[in-house]
């Protein structure tokens, strides 16, 4: 009896260790890369509109190829988007002077937000917003979605010149300054800009783009962007874009999130260049696109395209049960979840993910301890009724 008690304790401790590691790494973050200088547009574009049409960044239109667009339709933000402190004053894009705004915003510089249904909540985390300065013009996401409306300017006053050449646009604003979390100096460390929480029915994998640069001075743009995964406001893992080189052309930096569950939180932060003597590192907006279905990966028990700690959770919840794991390895017991399935998962940990740079690290849950505990249980003498 003492052996069985001891084994139960070992199992409880081991499961606690594995659970802690698994919950900390259940989500995989990846940096997919940067789409630099979209459309070749530069602040402040052409203009005025009655002389020549403005240059408009075609982030929503099919005017240019977007090799990092996750769903392949050459439109960033097909699943949703968020833009901050925008300006819409056609035909004079520079009608309003620049203004420093609080995070509550201003009717003259509205936030344009249309998030996916599976985003349960979002929050501006920067200490301020800025709008109305001579920043770049971009496709208006309310009017451009997968096409470039060359006739839009014809109905305006004055009309675009030449005719049939103006795309609906808004001027970007930015989230900048310090952040509401207490970081007042984005030169020292990335300052939080925006965050969101995942709700029900989230896709297995999605890509978030961060729009930056395209400002009236490259020193106002970030030199690094980070994405942090958090659970109940506690950071779990962080991934970086690496060094960025602003040049006043609009860029989109894209991050992949795989295996997000309801309640997972994600925070984007930006770091300013050391040459800036005041708060900066401005972020213009965010885009959401779904990643395509992923190829099967052995050991990927929850079938999300990557072998990580989320698969351990599936294994743990069905250990000893009659249950068919997805992508089970050869030589395992089909339809039955065993210790061998755990060891196979560990041998495959980190596989998949589409080749992105990931933040996941291999958990060390002491599989040998599990085997010892299981062996002791099997070997423990059974009480029998005396005849």
N, C-alpha and C positions, 0 to 999 in steps of 0.2 A: 504493500500500500504506500509506503514511504517513497518508493521509486516512482510510482504514478504521480504522486503529489509533486515530486521534484521535476518530473517531465512537464507537468502542466505549468509550473512556474517558468521553466525554460521557454516553453512555447509562448507564454504571455509576454515575457521580456523580449523575445525575438520579434514577435509580431509588433510590439510597441516600437522597437528600433526600426523595423522595416516600414511601418506606417509613417513614422516621422519623416524618414527619408523620402518616401513616396509622395507624401502630401506636399513636401517642399519642392519637388521637381515634377509634379504631374503635368505641368505645362512646358512646352518647348518653344523657345523664342529663337528666331533666326533673322539675320539681316540679309535681305535679298539683293541689295545694291542700290545705286542711285541713277535716276534718269536726269542727267544734267542738261541745262540750257534748252528746255523744252521749246521747240518751235523757233529757236534762234532769236527770241525776243529779248529786248533789253529796255530797262527804264530809260526814258519814259515813253518809248514807242514813238510813232509818228504823230501827226496832228498839226493844228487842230482839224476836227472832222470836216470842216467846210473847205479845207485845202487838200488834205489827203487823209485817208482813213488811218485810224490808230492801229498799231501792232497789238494784237490780242493773243495771249498765250493759249494755245489750243489743247488744254488739258482734258476737256470734255468732248472735243470733236475728233473726227477721223482725219483731220487735216494732216496729221503726221503719225508715223509709226511709234508705238509705245511698247518696246520689247519687254518691259517689266510689268506690263498690265497682266494681272493674274488670270483673268477670264478671257483674254485674247481678243477683246472687241475694240481695242484702241481708245478706250474711255476710262479714265481714272475716276473711281468713286461710283461705279455702277451699283454697288450695294448700299452706298450712303456716303455722306460727306459732312464736314463742318468747316465753315469759314468764319473769320472773326473781324469785326470792325470794318466791314466793307463799305465802299462808296459807289453810288450809281447816279451820275449826274450828266448823262448824255445830253447834248453833244460836247459839253466842256468837261472833260475828265478831271480837270484841276480846279473846278469851280469852288470847292470847299477847301479852306486852309487846313493844315494839319492840326490835330488835336490829341492831347493826352486824355485817355478815358479811364474811368474806373472799371472794374470787372463787371459792374452792372450794365455797362454799355450805354448807348445813346441812339435815339431814333434816327439821327442823321447818318450813323455809321452802324448799320444793323449786322447782327450775326446771322448768317445763313446756315441753318442746321437741318439736315434731313438724315437722321441716323437709322441704321438697320433696326428692325423690330426686336432683334435679340440683344440689343444694347439696352440694359435695364436703367442705367443712369449715367450721367456724365457731369463733369465739373471743370470750370476754368480754374486753374491753379496758379496762374501768373498774377503778379501784383497789379498789373495794369494792361490796358490795350491802347493801341495807337492807330488812328485812322486819318485819311484825308491828305496825307503827305504825297509826294510825287513817286508813288510806288507803281509797280507794273499792273497792267490791265490783263485780266484773265477771262476765259469763257464764263458767262453767267450760268451757273448750274441749274437755275430755274428755267432757262430758255434754251440751253444747249445740252443735248444728251445723245451723243452718238452721231451728230451731223453738224455741219457748219452752215448757219443760216445766212447766206450771202445777201439775202433780200431785206434783212432786218433794217439796215440803215436807210433804205429807200423811203420808208414811211416816217422818218425822223425829220426834224427841222434844225439845222439845214441837213440835206441828204448827204450821204457819204459820197466822196468823190475819189475814184470813179464809182459809178453805180454798181450795185450787186457785189459789194466787196466788204461790207462791215459785219462783223460777228457781234452778237449781244455780249456785253462785257460788264464786269464790275471791277473796281480797283481793289486790290488786296489791302487789308489792314493786318496788324500783327498783334500777337500776345508777346509782351516783353517785360522788362524789369526784373525784379526779384520774384519770389513766389510766396504764396500764403502759408507755406510750410516752414517759413523762417529763414530761407536762404535769400539774403539781400544782395549777394554778389555773384552773378553768373559767370564771372571771370575765374573765380576760385573753384567752383564746382557747378555742374549742370543744374539750372533752376527749373523746377517743374512748370510746365505750361498748360497741360490739359490731361484729364484722365477719364476713363470710362469703366463701367462694370458690366460684365456679361450676365445676361439673364437666361431664360429658358430657350431651348431650340437653337442654340448657337451651332454654326457649322463646325465640322471637325477641324477645318483649317481655313484661315482667312488672312488677307494681306492688308496692312494699314500703311498708307502713304503719308508722309509729312512734307508739306509744301513750305519751302524756305527760299531765301534770297529774293532777287527781283526788287530790291529796295533802292532808295536814292543814294545809298552809300553801302559798299560791301562790308564795312565795319559793323553794320547793324545786324548782319546775318550770323547765325551760329557757326562755330567751327567744329562742333560735335553735337550729335543728338543721341539720347539714350532712351531705351524702353525698359521699364521695370514691371515685373509681375508681382502682385501683392495679394495676400489673403487676409481679410479683416484688417486692412491698413498696415499689415506687416510685410515688408519687402521679402521676396523669396529669391529672385534672380534678376540680373540686369544684363542687357546686351547693348553694345555701342555701334554707331555707324562708322567709327574710326574718324580720322581727321578729315574735315571738309574744308574746301577752299572756295569761299564766296567770291563772286565776280559780277554781281548785279543781274545776272540772268536767272530766271526762275528754275528751281530744281525740285524734284520730288524724291525723297529718300524712303525706301520701302522695307517694312518689317513684316515677317511672317509669324503668326501665332497659331500653334497647333495644340489641340487637346484642351481648349478652354472649357471650363465647367461653370454653371451658375454660381455667382458670387465671386469669381475671379476678377481682380482689378488690374488695370494696366495704366501706367503713368508715363507720359512722355516729358522729357526734360531737355534743355538746350544749354550749351556752354558758349560764352562769349570769348572773342579773341582778347589776348592780353593788351592789345594796343588801344582798346576802348576804355575810356576813362569814366564811362557812366553805364548804367544798366542797359543791356541790349539783348542779343541772341533771340531775335524775333522769329516767331513761327506764324505763318499765315493761315494754315488749315490742315485738315486731315481727310483722307479718302479711305473707303472700305471696298474691297473686292474679294470675291470668293476664290479660293484656290481650287483648281480642278481636282477631280477624283484621283486619289493616289494609288500607285501600284501596290500590290500585296507585298508585305515585308514579313518574313518569318519571325515569329516572336511578338508580332504586333497584335496582342490579344484584344484590343479594343478597335482595331481596324481604322486607325486615324493616320496611317502612313509613316509612323515613326515608332521605334521601340523605346519607350521611356517608362517612368515610374507609374504612369496611369495604367499601363498594362499589368504592373504588379497588383494594383487594386483589383482588377478583374480576376486575376489568379487567386488572390487572398480571399475574395468574397465567395469563390466557388471551390476552394480547396476541399477535397474529399467528396465532392458532389458529382453526380452524373450530369455533365455539362460539356458542350463542344466549344473549345476555345477557337477564336478566329486565328488563322495563320499558324496553327500548331506545327511544331517541327516533326520531321520524320523520326520514327522510332518511339514516339510518345504513345500513350494509351488514348486512342480516339474516344471521345465521349466521356472521359473521366479525367478530372483535374488532380494531378499528383505533384509530389515533390520534384519529379523530373521536369515538369513543365516550368517550375520556378528556375531551376538551373539552366534550362534552355533559354528562358527569357534573359537571364543575367548574361549569358554568353553572347546574346544578340544586342544588348543594350547600346543605344546610340545609332543603330542602323536606321536608314530611311531619312525622311525630312527633306527630300529633294535636293540634297547637297548644300543646303544653306549652312552658314556658320551658326552653331547653336550654343545655348548657354547651359545645356544640361550637363551634369556630371554624373558618373556612375555611382549609384548608392552602394554602400557596403553593409548589407544587412546580415552578414554572417550566415551564409547558407549552410555551412558545415554544422552550425548549431541546430538548424532545423533538422538536418539529417540525423544528428545524434539523438535529438529529442524523439523523432519519429521511430528510430531504431529501438530506443529504450522502451517506448510504448509497446511496440510489437513483441519485444523480448520479455516484458514484465510478466511474472507468473500470474495466472488467473486463479481465482478462488473457485474451488469446486466443492460440491456438496459431498460430505463424507457418506459413504454407504454404511 
